[in-house]
Amino acid sequence: MKLTLNGLKDTAAWNAAGIILPSYDVEKVAADTRKSPVWVHFGAGNIFRIFIGGLADRLIRQGAADKGITCVETFDFDVVDKIYKPYDNLVLAVTLKADASTEKQVIGSLTEAIKAISGDPQQWNRLKEIFVNPGLQMISFTITEKGYALSGPDGNYFPFIQADIDNGPEKPGSAMAVVCALLLERYKAGKLPLAVVSMDNCSHNGEKLQHSILTMAKEWEKKGFAEAGFVEYLSDESLITFPWSMIDKITPRPADSVCEELKKLGVEEIEPVITSKRTYIAPFVNAEGPQYLVVEDKFPNGRPALEKAGVYMTDRDTVNKVERMKVTTCLNPLHTALAVYGCVLGYTLIADEMKDPQLNKLVHEIGPVEGMPVVTDPGILSPQAFVDEVINVRIPNPFMPDTPQRIATDTSQKVGIRYGETIKSYVEKYGDAKKLKAIPLAIAGWCRYLLGVNDKGEPFELSADPMLPELTAKLAGIELGRPETYKGQLKEILSNANIFGIDLYKAGIGDQIEALFLEEIAGPGAVREVLKKYMA
């Protein structure tokens, strides 16, 4: 049983293993797509393969589409050579269920894999050929938020971006320059329409993508690489759109347990590989079952029937509301609370924290109790149903190998949206945020975490965070077991509206957080005692 087109011909063996095979002619779909592509995706990694690829696969199975997706890799070209080509672009998708069972299916909708290398004439000319095809309807992205970044904190372009600006559209290197160069080809072919859709997990993703592409185009125009009409073309929403979206599906790295299960079933050559760019990737992808994709329905050249695969097609305001619901109430604030307390209490798996009665109560209080009265209801998804699924199905899933240490990364950049927005809503609704109890406890937990000492009094390594040097410096002198060493060191942090979006003292909860923090530094075991006291 090999994951290749030839290997799939032994249908009896795959069926006996309980692995669902494509119900359509994979080779015909691939040939038809190569002839007239409708959907190109940049970023050929795991969430794309199982989620976005899975959507296209479902449409083809239903007869709602007859074309797949053309995959383009802009960063790690080993992925094409080691994961796509040897397996005829097939993906073995494994859904990890909370009851310890798995659902296994071969996805055949990824029809072509191309490396975005402008220095390789074969690959580059193929991309140009695709982009001048009038039938192309959409290009989408999962390249992470970093893929859209053009400049550093100092406002200057990164050297590789400056090189792309200076070299022009014939020799692009970065993802944004590559896409801008290909859109220039589409412009020159007759100002053909297209939707340019970010599906990355970041706020206002379409806006970020649009800004980067337009910036590159304007720089090229200044240097004479592109005519003025190109920027006008990219700015004309009747021709080019940058729809916003919200994506949500936990897709961890390939699990050893899944690999062993597949091998026992008889699937060969399925082991993960580590690429030269340190990507850990396998012919299979494992992920949770729940998934959400909400997309602004703005496609000037038509689009696949995405709604038939479970995608919510809506307007920009609704996309924004769904994202706000997830990030401020129903998922992200719960994750952050579990992350900081998990590190202090010695947990290494988020799912295990949900078995902890106090931590379980804490996330219930933060989301359903405190967040829900001021949640932004998007109308198309029930916030209550969403948060119930998060708390009862998604976070407790033992097959989701997410660690508090990973989720605690960059917390200073997250607390403003994850807690600050709810705090501001309370101030607006009630005059202050004094009704809140669990969110102040979560913030106190973050401050306690920043001491880098666990609840037993042992040091631990803090997760990466750009503000770590500044924050830990402010807490200098505070010692566990010696509350008298606290001399107001938190005040500068809690009053910093750049961190929380609001001065927490003006919101009426700064003193409360300080008092909780004082209790948590009383000595070893104090964090647990505080959680027991307030989350009884």
ZAMARGU-4260 file (C-alpha; in steps of 0.2 Angstrom, whole numbers, plus 5000, padded with zeros to 4 digits):
<rodrens>
0) 5000/5000/5000 | 5009/5015/4993 | 5002/5033/4993 | 5004/5034/4974 | 4992/5034/4960
5) 4998/5016/4956 | 4997/5011/4974 | 4979/5016/4975 | 4974/5004/4962 | 4974/4990/4975
10) 4957/4997/4982 | 4953/4981/4992 | 4969/4984/5003 | 4965/5002/5006 | 4946/4998/5010
15) 4952/4984/5022 | 4962/4997/5031 | 4947/5008/5033 | 4955/5022/5022 | 4943/5031/5011
20) 4949/5034/4993 | 4945/5047/4980 | 4928/5043/4972 | 4934/5052/4956 | 4947/5050/4943
25) 4962/5059/4950 | 4972/5059/4934 | 4958/5067/4924 | 4955/5080/4937 | 4973/5084/4937
30) 4974/5085/4918 | 4959/5096/4917 | 4966/5108/4930 | 4983/5109/4922 | 4974/5113/4906
35) 4963/5127/4913 | 4967/5131/4932 | 4954/5140/4942 | 4962/5140/4959 | 4980/5143/4964
40) 4986/5141/4982 | 5003/5148/4989 | 5010/5139/5004 | 5009/5120/5002 | 5010/5116/5020
45) 4999/5105/5032 | 4984/5116/5035 | 4982/5119/5017 | 4984/5101/5012 | 4971/5094/5025
50) 4959/5109/5026 | 4959/5119/5010 | 4964/5104/4999 | 4950/5094/5009 | 4937/5107/5003
55) 4942/5105/4985 | 4941/5087/4987 | 4924/5087/4994 | 4918/5098/4980 | 4925/5086/4967
60) 4917/5071/4976 | 4900/5080/4976 | 4901/5084/4958 | 4901/5103/4963 | 4918/5105/4955
65) 4928/5097/4941 | 4945/5106/4945 | 4957/5104/4959 | 4970/5116/4966 | 4987/5121/4959
70) 4999/5121/4973 | 5014/5134/4974 | 5028/5134/4987 | 5037/5150/4990 | 5048/5146/5004
75) 5053/5128/5007 | 5056/5120/4990 | 5060/5103/4998 | 5042/5101/5002 | 5038/5099/4983
80) 5052/5087/4980 | 5050/5076/4995 | 5031/5077/4999 | 5022/5081/4983 | 5031/5073/4969
85) 5035/5056/4976 | 5017/5054/4981 | 5009/5060/4965 | 5003/5075/4975 | 4991/5064/4985
90) 4988/5068/5004 | 4983/5055/5017 | 4972/5065/5029 | 4970/5059/5047 | 4957/5067/5058
95) 4961/5065/5076 | 4945/5063/5087 | 4943/5066/5105 | 4937/5048/5108 | 4954/5041/5102
100) 4948/5035/5085 | 4954/5042/5069 | 4946/5045/5052 | 4958/5042/5037 | 4955/5048/5019
105) 4966/5051/5003 | 4964/5068/4996 | 4967/5069/4977 | 4963/5087/4974 | 4980/5094/4973
110) 4984/5093/4955 | 5001/5101/4952 | 5015/5107/4963 | 5026/5121/4957 | 5041/5130/4965
115) 5040/5149/4964 | 5058/5151/4958 | 5060/5165/4946 | 5078/5158/4942 | 5070/5142/4936
120) 5063/5145/4918 | 5052/5130/4918 | 5044/5133/4935 | 5043/5152/4932 | 5036/5151/4914
125) 5023/5138/4920 | 5017/5151/4934 | 5016/5165/4921 | 5006/5153/4909 | 4993/5150/4923
130) 4992/5168/4928 | 4987/5174/4910 | 4974/5161/4909 | 4957/5171/4909 | 4948/5156/4918
135) 4959/5158/4934 | 4946/5164/4947 | 4956/5164/4964 | 4973/5163/4972 | 4974/5160/4990
140) 4987/5159/5004 | 4993/5151/5020 | 5011/5158/5021 | 5009/5164/5039 | 5008/5182/5044
145) 5027/5184/5042 | 5025/5180/5023 | 5017/5197/5021 | 5030/5207/5031 | 5040/5219/5020
150) 5049/5230/5034 | 5056/5228/5051 | 5051/5238/5067 | 5062/5252/5061 | 5051/5255/5046
155) 5065/5250/5034 | 5063/5237/5021 | 5071/5220/5025 | 5086/5218/5014 | 5078/5204/5004
160) 5063/5215/5000 | 5074/5229/4995 | 5083/5217/4983 | 5066/5213/4976 | 5062/5231/4974
165) 5078/5234/4965 | 5078/5219/4954 | 5061/5221/4948 | 5047/5209/4942 | 5059/5198/4932
170) 5069/5192/4947 | 5057/5191/4962 | 5062/5181/4977 | 5050/5184/4992 | 5032/5178/4991
175) 5025/5196/4989 | 5036/5200/4975 | 5033/5184/4966 | 5014/5186/4967 | 5015/5205/4962
180) 5026/5200/4947 | 5013/5187/4942 | 4999/5199/4944 | 5008/5211/4933 | 5008/5197/4919
185) 4989/5196/4922 | 4988/5214/4920 | 4998/5214/4904 | 4987/5200/4897 | 4972/5211/4897
190) 4968/5217/4915 | 4960/5200/4919 | 4950/5199/4935 | 4955/5189/4950 | 4952/5187/4969
195) 4968/5187/4980 | 4962/5178/4996 | 4973/5177/5012 | 4968/5162/5022 | 4981/5165/5035
200) 4977/5165/5054 | 4979/5184/5057 | 4968/5199/5060 | 4962/5208/5044 | 4972/5196/5033
205) 4966/5203/5017 | 4971/5221/5021 | 4989/5215/5026 | 4990/5206/5009 | 4983/5220/4999
210) 4995/5233/5007 | 5010/5222/5004 | 5006/5219/4985 | 5002/5237/4982 | 5018/5243/4991
215) 5028/5232/4980 | 5019/5238/4964 | 5021/5256/4969 | 5040/5254/4972 | 5041/5245/4955
220) 5031/5259/4947 | 5043/5272/4954 | 5058/5263/4947 | 5050/5261/4930 | 5047/5242/4931
225) 5028/5244/4930 | 5017/5257/4921 | 5005/5268/4932 | 4990/5258/4926 | 4996/5242/4935
230) 4993/5250/4952 | 4976/5256/4946 | 4972/5239/4941 | 4977/5232/4958 | 4966/5245/4966
235) 4950/5243/4956 | 4939/5231/4965 | 4929/5227/4950 | 4945/5218/4944 | 4956/5213/4959
240) 4949/5210/4976 | 4958/5205/4992 | 4944/5197/5002 | 4946/5195/5021 | 4944/5178/5029
245) 4944/5169/5046 | 4952/5152/5047 | 4952/5140/5062 | 4958/5122/5063 | 4972/5115/5074
250) 4984/5106/5063 | 4999/5100/5074 | 5015/5093/5067 | 5014/5074/5061 | 5012/5063/5076
255) 5023/5048/5078 | 5008/5038/5085 | 4998/5042/5068 | 5013/5036/5058 | 5014/5020/5068
260) 4996/5017/5066 | 4997/5019/5047 | 5012/5008/5046 | 5002/4994/5055 | 4988/4996/5043
265) 5001/4992/5029 | 5004/5009/5022 | 5022/5010/5016 | 5035/5025/5015 | 5024/5036/5026
270) 5037/5042/5038 | 5040/5061/5041 | 5055/5070/5034 | 5064/5086/5040 | 5068/5097/5025
275) 5084/5108/5024 | 5073/5123/5030 | 5069/5113/5046 | 5051/5109/5041 | 5044/5094/5049
280) 5032/5086/5037 | 5025/5070/5031 | 5015/5062/5017 | 5001/5062/5030 | 4993/5076/5039
285) 4985/5075/5056 | 4972/5087/5063 | 4957/5090/5073 | 4940/5088/5066 | 4932/5105/5069
290) 4936/5118/5056 | 4930/5135/5051 | 4933/5146/5036 | 4923/5162/5034 | 4927/5171/5018
295) 4921/5188/5011 | 4912/5185/4996 | 4920/5196/4983 | 4926/5187/4968 | 4926/5197/4952
300) 4930/5182/4940 | 4918/5169/4949 | 4923/5156/4961 | 4921/5138/4966 | 4905/5134/4976
305) 4915/5135/4992 | 4899/5136/5002 | 4895/5118/4997 | 4910/5112/5006 | 4905/5121/5022
310) 4914/5138/5020 | 4904/5153/5026 | 4903/5165/5012 | 4898/5182/5019 | 4903/5201/5019
315) 4918/5209/5027 | 4909/5215/5042 | 4904/5198/5047 | 4921/5191/5044 | 4928/5204/5056
320) 4914/5199/5069 | 4918/5181/5068 | 4937/5184/5070 | 4933/5195/5085 | 4922/5182/5093
325) 4935/5169/5092 | 4950/5180/5097 | 4942/5190/5111 | 4930/5177/5119 | 4928/5160/5112
330) 4945/5153/5110 | 4961/5163/5111 | 4959/5171/5128 | 4956/5153/5135 | 4972/5147/5127
335) 4982/5161/5134 | 4975/5158/5152 | 4979/5139/5150 | 4997/5143/5143 | 5003/5154/5157
340) 4996/5144/5171 | 5001/5128/5163 | 5019/5134/5163 | 5018/5139/5181 | 5010/5123/5186
345) 5021/5111/5176 | 5009/5105/5163 | 5016/5100/5146 | 5000/5097/5137 | 4985/5109/5135
350) 4973/5095/5135 | 4979/5089/5152 | 4975/5106/5159 | 4956/5103/5156 | 4956/5089/5168
355) 4962/5101/5181 | 4946/5107/5190 | 4952/5124/5194 | 4959/5128/5176 | 4943/5120/5169
360) 4933/5132/5179 | 4944/5147/5174 | 4941/5145/5156 | 4923/5142/5158 | 4923/5159/5168
365) 4933/5168/5155 | 4923/5163/5140 | 4905/5158/5143 | 4903/5168/5159 | 4913/5185/5157
370) 4915/5186/5138 | 4898/5181/5133 | 4889/5196/5139 | 4899/5208/5128 | 4903/5196/5114
375) 4902/5202/5096 | 4888/5190/5088 | 4892/5187/5070 | 4875/5180/5066 | 4882/5166/5055
380) 4890/5156/5070 | 4883/5154/5087 | 4896/5161/5100 | 4889/5149/5113 | 4890/5134/5102
385) 4907/5139/5097 | 4914/5141/5114 | 4905/5125/5120 | 4914/5115/5107 | 4931/5123/5111
390) 4929/5119/5130 | 4921/5102/5128 | 4928/5095/5112 | 4943/5104/5105 | 4954/5109/5120
395) 4952/5093/5129 | 4956/5082/5114 | 4971/5072/5120 | 4977/5070/5102 | 4981/5088/5100
400) 4999/5089/5105 | 4998/5108/5109 | 5009/5114/5124 | 5007/5128/5135 | 5025/5133/5132
405) 5021/5135/5113 | 5005/5145/5116 | 5013/5156/5129 | 5024/5163/5115 | 5022/5182/5112
410) 5009/5184/5126 | 5013/5203/5127 | 5007/5205/5109 | 4991/5195/5112 | 4984/5201/5129
415) 4978/5217/5122 | 4966/5209/5110 | 4962/5193/5120 | 4958/5202/5136 | 4959/5221/5133
420) 4944/5221/5121 | 4932/5213/5134 | 4939/5224/5147 | 4935/5239/5136 | 4918/5233/5132
425) 4914/5231/5151 | 4920/5249/5154 | 4909/5255/5140 | 4894/5245/5146 | 4895/5246/5165
430) 4907/5261/5168 | 4921/5250/5174 | 4927/5232/5173 | 4925/5228/5192 | 4912/5214/5188
435) 4926/5204/5180 | 4935/5190/5191 | 4942/5177/5180 | 4950/5189/5167 | 4960/5198/5181
440) 4965/5181/5188 | 4972/5177/5170 | 4981/5193/5169 | 4988/5190/5187 | 4994/5173/5181
445) 5003/5180/5166 | 5012/5193/5178 | 5016/5178/5190 | 5022/5168/5175 | 5035/5182/5170
450) 5044/5179/5186 | 5051/5162/5177 | 5048/5152/5193 | 5035/5138/5194 | 5023/5135/5209
455) 5036/5123/5217 | 5049/5138/5217 | 5059/5130/5203 | 5065/5141/5188 | 5058/5138/5171
460) 5062/5145/5154 | 5050/5158/5148 | 5043/5157/5130 | 5050/5169/5117 | 5042/5186/5118
465) 5048/5203/5110 | 5044/5212/5127 | 5052/5199/5138 | 5068/5210/5142 | 5058/5225/5146
470) 5044/5216/5157 | 5056/5205/5167 | 5067/5221/5171 | 5051/5229/5178 | 5048/5214/5189
475) 5066/5214/5196 | 5068/5212/5214 | 5052/5202/5217 | 5055/5185/5226 | 5044/5171/5228
480) 5040/5168/5247 | 5044/5186/5251 | 5029/5197/5247 | 5037/5212/5255 | 5049/5213/5240
485) 5034/5218/5230 | 5035/5237/5229 | 5023/5241/5215 | 5033/5234/5201 | 5017/5229/5191
490) 5010/5247/5190 | 5020/5252/5175 | 5014/5236/5166 | 4996/5236/5171 | 4994/5255/5167
495) 5002/5252/5149 | 4988/5255/5137 | 5000/5249/5123 | 5000/5232/5131 | 4981/5230/5136
500) 4973/5243/5125 | 4968/5252/5141 | 4975/5257/5157 | 4969/5243/5169 | 4968/5255/5184
505) 4957/5267/5174 | 4946/5251/5170 | 4945/5248/5189 | 4954/5231/5190 | 4973/5236/5192
510) 4973/5235/5211 | 4963/5219/5210 | 4976/5211/5199 | 4990/5217/5210 | 4982/5209/5225
515) 4980/5193/5216 | 4998/5193/5211 | 5003/5197/5229 | 4994/5181/5234 | 5002/5171/5221
520) 5020/5175/5226 | 5016/5171/5245 | 5027/5155/5243 | 5028/5138/5235 | 5010/5131/5231
525) 5003/5149/5232 | 4997/5149/5214 | 4987/5133/5217 | 4979/5140/5233 | 4974/5156/5224
530) 4966/5145/5210 | 4957/5135/5223 | 4951/5150/5232 | 4944/5160/5217 | 4939/5145/5206
535) 4931/5134/5220
</rodrens>
